[in-house]
């Protein structure tokens, strides 16, 4: 006899498998289309499952282009938003590049401004058009190479930009809070910007291994599409998720670091301004120098605040997309449109920087006015010379015609 008495008990009857209800409830269809088995990797991968799109009426002649075009309608606000940002960013940053590369004096300030402008132009020329393609071809992306290159350049700019802001904050701190200590030279500023770019490359080189065109099941007439996002691999998805978590943590650390540095800088400026009010007029030159440093610091502070607000918003939304691959399944038409508008507010940094220079930096305003006044003077001088030469030619032609006419010839003979 079994001491536990288990073998004396009757054997349990085998369980009868439950028969699925032939008429599933309203939530069953969504549960069925959320995942499917990838037999290559044994992965339950996300399907393309926007419910508002799947529920539309499709006929047997529906093609992938039809489905892509219908889905693209939801992204039209985001496409227009990015296009406007790209136009304004191109105009503004090209103007800043021309002015600071030709008119500005050699300084650390000039180096950092040009570094930010180059990053902004890279984003404007490469990343923004890629984002437009991403929204225009949500399930029919045309090129695997463009997909990988777009994500790589986007990550590079996204990592390099806040680190350049850290360099700027350190330089401002040294000049204002430690003015008697050794300062960074222009050559050292250039090398520090180069180091930041190399660091950003080191943390984004593997991005093309994670992102690319992957096949998706549209759940419509057994049509397969191509989505530019994470590769369909469990390890890839895990690495990409933790990579974005690390980037978000890095941005939070940068935010805290900038807050500490600029709070110390502003406190120093405030105390210095109180002390400078009792100075004599013999120190007027030093006072003007401090005011100039204060305006430069204010310019970079505004740029940093605008960047961090937009970058934190972007990273939070992108992190949700990486943690929840089926996010599209839970967003409606208008919810998805709003999501992709706020996701790409990160590009506002590239647009606002030139305007911040113009509004807060007197040197930029002065260079801008001188540039257009000089060009205007050249145009007016050219117009005046052209009018003078034209009038002289016209007068000579009139005299020649007058002399060659019969009446003119008769008058000349009488004389």
C-alpha positions as CSV (number, residue, x, y, z in Angstrom):
1,X,0.0,0.0,0.0
2,X,1.3,3.4,-0.9
3,X,2.1,5.3,2.3
4,X,0.8,8.5,0.8
5,X,-2.4,6.8,-0.4
6,X,-2.0,8.3,-3.9
7,X,-1.9,5.0,-5.8
8,X,-5.1,3.8,-4.0
9,X,-7.0,6.7,-5.6
10,X,-8.8,6.2,-8.9
11,X,-7.0,7.5,-11.9
12,X,-8.3,10.8,-13.1
13,X,-10.3,10.9,-16.2
14,X,-8.5,12.5,-19.2
15,X,-9.3,16.1,-19.9
16,X,-11.5,16.7,-22.9
17,X,-10.0,19.6,-25.0
18,X,-12.3,22.6,-25.0
19,X,-14.0,23.2,-28.3
20,X,-13.6,26.8,-29.4
21,X,-16.7,28.9,-29.7
22,X,-17.5,29.2,-33.4
23,X,-18.7,32.8,-32.8
24,X,-15.8,34.6,-31.1
25,X,-16.4,37.7,-29.1
26,X,-15.4,41.2,-30.2
27,X,-12.0,41.0,-28.5
28,X,-11.1,37.6,-29.9
29,X,-10.3,38.9,-33.4
30,X,-7.8,41.4,-32.0
31,X,-6.1,38.7,-29.8
32,X,-5.8,36.4,-32.9
33,X,-4.1,39.0,-35.0
34,X,-1.7,40.3,-32.4
35,X,0.9,37.6,-32.9
36,X,1.8,34.8,-35.2
37,X,4.5,32.1,-35.1
38,X,7.7,32.8,-37.0
39,X,8.8,29.3,-37.9
40,X,12.3,30.4,-38.8
41,X,13.2,31.7,-35.4
42,X,10.4,30.2,-33.3
43,X,9.3,33.7,-32.4
44,X,5.8,35.0,-31.9
45,X,6.3,38.1,-33.9
46,X,4.0,41.1,-34.1
47,X,1.7,41.3,-37.1
48,X,0.7,44.4,-38.9
49,X,-2.6,44.9,-37.0
50,X,-4.1,48.4,-37.0
51,X,-7.7,47.4,-36.3
52,X,-9.2,50.5,-38.0
53,X,-7.5,49.4,-41.2
54,X,-8.2,45.7,-41.0
55,X,-11.9,46.4,-40.4
56,X,-12.2,48.3,-43.7
57,X,-13.9,46.7,-46.6
58,X,-11.4,45.2,-49.1
59,X,-12.2,43.4,-52.3
60,X,-10.3,40.6,-54.1
61,X,-8.5,43.0,-56.3
62,X,-6.8,44.8,-53.4
63,X,-3.1,45.2,-53.7
64,X,-0.3,46.1,-51.3
65,X,-0.2,49.6,-52.8
66,X,-3.9,50.1,-52.0
67,X,-3.3,49.1,-48.3
68,X,-0.2,51.2,-48.1
69,X,-2.0,54.2,-49.5
70,X,-4.9,53.9,-47.1
71,X,-2.6,53.5,-44.2
72,X,-0.5,56.5,-45.4
73,X,-3.6,58.7,-45.1
74,X,-3.2,58.5,-41.3
75,X,0.4,59.8,-41.5
76,X,-0.4,62.8,-43.7
77,X,-0.3,65.3,-40.8
78,X,3.1,63.9,-39.7
79,X,4.4,64.1,-43.3
80,X,3.4,67.8,-43.6
81,X,4.8,68.6,-40.2
82,X,8.2,67.1,-41.0
83,X,8.3,68.7,-44.5
84,X,7.7,72.2,-42.9
85,X,10.4,71.6,-40.4
86,X,12.8,70.4,-43.1
87,X,12.2,73.6,-45.2
88,X,12.6,76.0,-42.2
89,X,15.6,74.1,-40.9
90,X,17.4,74.2,-44.3
91,X,16.9,77.9,-44.7
92,X,17.9,78.8,-41.2
93,X,20.9,76.5,-40.8
94,X,22.4,77.4,-44.2
95,X,22.2,81.1,-43.2
96,X,23.9,80.4,-39.9
97,X,26.6,78.3,-41.6
98,X,27.4,81.0,-44.2
99,X,27.5,83.8,-41.5
100,X,29.6,82.0,-38.9
101,X,32.0,80.3,-41.3
102,X,32.8,83.6,-43.1
103,X,32.0,86.6,-40.8
104,X,32.4,85.4,-37.2
105,X,35.6,85.7,-35.3
106,X,37.6,82.6,-34.4
107,X,36.5,81.4,-30.9
108,X,35.2,78.4,-29.0
109,X,31.7,79.8,-29.5
110,X,32.1,79.7,-33.2
111,X,33.3,76.1,-33.1
112,X,30.4,74.9,-31.1
113,X,27.8,76.8,-33.2
114,X,29.3,75.3,-36.4
115,X,29.3,71.9,-34.9
116,X,25.6,72.2,-34.0
117,X,24.8,73.6,-37.4
118,X,26.5,70.7,-39.2
119,X,24.5,68.2,-37.1
120,X,21.3,70.1,-37.8
121,X,22.0,70.0,-41.5
122,X,22.8,66.3,-41.4
123,X,19.4,65.8,-39.8
124,X,17.7,68.1,-42.3
125,X,19.3,66.5,-45.4
126,X,19.2,62.9,-44.4
127,X,17.1,62.1,-41.4
128,X,14.0,64.2,-42.2
129,X,13.6,62.8,-45.7
130,X,14.0,59.3,-44.3
131,X,11.3,60.0,-41.8
132,X,9.0,61.2,-44.6
133,X,9.7,58.0,-46.5
134,X,9.0,56.0,-43.4
135,X,5.6,57.6,-43.0
136,X,4.8,57.5,-46.7
137,X,5.6,53.8,-47.1
138,X,4.5,52.3,-43.8
139,X,4.2,48.8,-45.2
140,X,5.8,49.1,-48.6
141,X,9.2,50.6,-47.8
142,X,11.2,50.7,-51.1
143,X,14.8,50.0,-49.9
144,X,16.4,48.0,-47.2
145,X,19.6,50.0,-47.5
146,X,17.8,53.3,-47.0
147,X,16.0,51.9,-44.0
148,X,19.3,50.8,-42.3
149,X,21.1,54.1,-43.3
150,X,18.3,56.2,-42.1
151,X,18.2,54.7,-38.6
152,X,22.0,54.7,-38.4
153,X,22.3,58.5,-39.2
154,X,19.3,59.3,-37.0
155,X,20.9,57.5,-34.0
156,X,24.2,59.2,-34.7
157,X,22.7,62.7,-34.6
158,X,20.5,61.8,-31.6
159,X,23.6,60.7,-29.6
160,X,26.0,63.5,-30.7
161,X,23.7,66.5,-30.3
162,X,23.2,66.3,-26.5
163,X,26.9,65.5,-25.9
164,X,27.9,68.7,-27.8
165,X,25.6,70.6,-25.5
166,X,27.5,69.1,-22.6
167,X,30.8,70.4,-24.1
168,X,29.2,73.8,-24.4
169,X,28.1,73.8,-20.8
170,X,31.5,72.8,-19.6
171,X,33.1,75.6,-21.7
172,X,30.6,78.1,-20.3
173,X,31.3,76.9,-16.7
174,X,35.0,77.3,-17.2
175,X,34.8,80.8,-18.6
176,X,32.3,82.2,-16.0
177,X,32.9,80.2,-12.9
178,X,36.6,79.5,-13.3
179,X,37.9,82.5,-15.3
180,X,41.4,82.4,-13.8
181,X,42.0,78.8,-14.6
182,X,43.3,77.4,-17.9
183,X,40.6,77.6,-20.6
184,X,40.0,75.4,-23.6
185,X,41.6,76.6,-26.8
186,X,39.9,76.7,-30.2
187,X,41.9,73.6,-31.3
188,X,40.9,71.7,-28.1
189,X,37.3,72.7,-28.8
190,X,37.5,71.2,-32.3
191,X,39.1,68.0,-31.0
192,X,36.4,67.7,-28.3
193,X,33.7,68.0,-31.0
194,X,35.5,65.4,-33.1
195,X,35.7,63.1,-30.1
196,X,32.0,63.4,-29.5
197,X,31.3,62.4,-33.1
198,X,33.5,59.4,-32.8
199,X,31.8,58.4,-29.5
200,X,28.4,58.7,-31.2
201,X,29.6,56.6,-34.1
202,X,30.8,54.0,-31.6
203,X,27.4,53.7,-30.0
204,X,25.4,53.7,-33.3
205,X,27.5,51.6,-35.7
206,X,25.5,48.4,-34.9
207,X,22.1,50.1,-35.6
208,X,22.0,48.7,-39.2
209,X,22.2,45.2,-37.7
210,X,19.0,45.8,-35.7
211,X,16.8,47.7,-38.2
212,X,15.8,46.9,-41.7
213,X,13.0,45.8,-43.9
214,X,11.1,42.9,-42.4
215,X,8.1,41.0,-43.9
216,X,4.7,41.6,-42.2
217,X,1.4,39.9,-42.7
218,X,-1.2,42.5,-43.4
219,X,-4.1,40.2,-42.5
220,X,-5.8,41.3,-45.7
221,X,-6.2,38.8,-48.6
222,X,-2.9,37.1,-47.4
223,X,-0.9,40.1,-48.7
224,X,2.6,40.5,-47.3
225,X,4.2,43.9,-46.9
226,X,7.6,45.3,-45.9
227,X,8.0,47.5,-42.9
228,X,11.1,49.5,-42.1
229,X,11.6,48.7,-38.4
230,X,13.2,46.0,-36.2
231,X,14.3,42.7,-37.7
232,X,12.1,39.7,-36.9
233,X,14.5,38.2,-34.4
234,X,14.1,37.7,-30.6
235,X,17.7,38.7,-29.9
236,X,17.4,41.8,-32.1
237,X,14.3,43.0,-30.5
238,X,15.8,42.5,-27.0
239,X,19.0,44.4,-27.9
240,X,17.1,47.2,-29.5
241,X,14.8,47.6,-26.5
242,X,17.7,47.8,-24.0
243,X,19.6,50.0,-26.4
244,X,16.8,52.6,-26.4
245,X,16.5,52.2,-22.6
246,X,20.3,53.0,-22.4
247,X,19.9,56.1,-24.7
248,X,17.0,57.4,-22.6
249,X,19.0,56.9,-19.4
250,X,21.9,58.8,-21.0
251,X,19.6,61.6,-22.0
252,X,18.3,61.8,-18.4
253,X,21.9,61.9,-17.1
254,X,22.8,64.7,-19.6
255,X,19.7,66.6,-18.5
256,X,20.7,66.4,-14.8
257,X,24.3,67.4,-15.6
258,X,23.2,70.4,-17.7
259,X,20.8,71.5,-15.0
260,X,23.5,71.4,-12.3
261,X,26.1,73.3,-14.5
262,X,23.7,76.0,-15.7
263,X,22.4,76.5,-12.2
264,X,25.9,77.2,-11.0
265,X,26.6,79.4,-14.1
266,X,23.4,81.5,-13.6
267,X,24.1,81.9,-9.9
268,X,27.6,83.2,-10.7
269,X,26.2,85.6,-13.3
270,X,23.6,86.9,-10.9
271,X,26.2,87.5,-8.1
272,X,28.6,89.0,-10.6
273,X,25.9,91.4,-11.9
274,X,25.2,92.6,-8.3
275,X,28.9,93.2,-7.6
276,X,29.4,94.9,-10.9
277,X,26.9,97.7,-10.1
278,X,29.3,99.2,-7.5
279,X,32.2,99.2,-9.9
280,X,33.7,102.4,-11.3
281,X,33.6,103.4,-14.9
282,X,37.3,102.3,-15.2
283,X,36.1,98.7,-15.3
284,X,33.6,99.3,-18.1
285,X,35.5,97.2,-20.5
286,X,35.5,94.2,-18.2
287,X,31.8,94.7,-17.5
288,X,31.0,94.6,-21.2
289,X,33.0,91.4,-21.6
290,X,31.0,89.8,-18.8
291,X,27.8,90.9,-20.4
292,X,28.9,89.3,-23.6
293,X,29.6,86.0,-21.8
294,X,26.2,86.2,-20.2
295,X,24.4,86.6,-23.5
296,X,26.3,83.7,-25.0
297,X,25.5,81.6,-22.1
298,X,21.8,82.5,-22.3
299,X,21.8,81.5,-26.0
300,X,23.2,78.1,-25.3
301,X,21.0,77.6,-22.3
302,X,17.8,78.2,-24.3
303,X,19.1,75.8,-27.0
304,X,19.8,73.2,-24.3
305,X,16.3,73.6,-22.7
306,X,14.5,73.4,-26.1
307,X,16.5,70.3,-27.1
308,X,16.0,68.4,-23.9
309,X,12.2,69.0,-23.8
310,X,11.8,67.8,-27.4
311,X,14.3,64.9,-27.0
312,X,12.8,63.6,-23.8
313,X,9.3,63.7,-25.5
314,X,10.7,61.8,-28.5
315,X,12.6,59.2,-26.4
316,X,9.6,58.5,-24.2
317,X,7.3,57.8,-27.2
318,X,9.9,55.8,-29.1
319,X,10.7,53.7,-26.0
320,X,7.0,52.8,-25.7
321,X,7.1,51.7,-29.4
322,X,10.2,49.5,-28.7
323,X,8.9,48.0,-25.5
324,X,5.4,47.4,-26.9
325,X,5.9,46.1,-30.5
326,X,2.1,45.8,-31.0
327,X,1.5,49.5,-30.2
328,X,-0.1,49.9,-33.7
329,X,-2.8,47.5,-32.7
330,X,-4.1,49.7,-30.0
331,X,-4.0,53.1,-31.8
332,X,-6.9,54.3,-33.8
333,X,-6.7,56.5,-36.9
334,X,-6.5,59.9,-35.0
335,X,-4.5,58.5,-32.1
336,X,-1.8,57.2,-34.5
337,X,-1.7,60.5,-36.4
338,X,-1.1,62.4,-33.1
339,X,1.5,59.9,-32.0
340,X,3.6,60.4,-35.1
341,X,3.3,64.2,-34.9
342,X,4.7,64.3,-31.3
343,X,7.2,61.6,-32.1
344,X,8.9,63.8,-34.6
345,X,8.9,67.0,-32.5
346,X,12.6,66.1,-32.1
347,X,13.2,67.9,-35.4
348,X,12.0,71.2,-33.8
349,X,15.5,71.5,-32.4
350,X,17.0,71.8,-35.8
351,X,14.4,74.4,-36.7
352,X,14.6,76.6,-33.6
353,X,18.4,76.9,-33.2
354,X,18.8,79.6,-36.0
355,X,15.9,81.6,-34.5
356,X,17.4,81.3,-31.0
357,X,20.7,82.7,-32.4
358,X,18.9,85.6,-34.0
359,X,16.8,86.5,-31.0
360,X,19.3,86.1,-28.2
361,X,22.7,86.7,-29.8
362,X,23.5,90.3,-30.8
363,X,26.5,89.1,-32.8
364,X,24.3,87.0,-35.0
365,X,21.8,89.8,-35.5
366,X,24.7,92.2,-36.4
367,X,26.3,89.8,-38.9
368,X,22.9,89.1,-40.4
369,X,22.1,92.8,-40.9
370,X,25.6,93.6,-42.3
371,X,25.4,90.7,-44.7
372,X,22.1,91.9,-46.2
373,X,23.1,95.6,-46.1
374,X,26.4,94.8,-47.9
375,X,24.5,92.7,-50.5
376,X,21.9,95.4,-50.8
377,X,24.6,98.1,-51.3
378,X,26.2,95.9,-54.0
379,X,22.8,95.5,-55.8
380,X,22.0,99.2,-55.6
381,X,25.5,100.1,-56.9
382,X,25.1,97.6,-59.7
383,X,21.6,99.1,-60.5
384,X,22.9,102.6,-60.5
385,X,25.9,101.8,-62.8
386,X,23.6,99.9,-65.1
387,X,21.1,102.8,-65.3
388,X,23.9,105.2,-65.9
389,X,25.4,103.2,-68.7
390,X,22.0,102.5,-70.2
391,X,21.1,106.2,-70.2
392,X,24.4,107.2,-71.8
393,X,24.0,104.5,-74.5
394,X,20.4,105.7,-75.1
395,X,21.6,109.3,-75.4
396,X,24.3,108.4,-77.9
397,X,21.9,106.4,-80.0
398,X,19.5,109.4,-80.0
399,X,22.1,111.8,-81.2
400,X,23.2,109.4,-84.0
401,X,19.6,108.9,-85.1
402,X,19.0,112.7,-85.1
403,X,22.0,113.4,-87.2
404,X,21.2,110.6,-89.7
405,X,17.6,111.7,-90.3
406,X,16.9,114.1,-93.3
407,X,15.6,116.9,-91.0
408,X,18.6,116.7,-88.8
409,X,20.9,116.6,-91.8
410,X,19.2,119.7,-93.3
411,X,19.5,121.6,-90.0
412,X,23.2,120.7,-89.7
413,X,23.8,122.0,-93.3
414,X,22.1,125.3,-92.6
415,X,24.2,125.7,-89.5
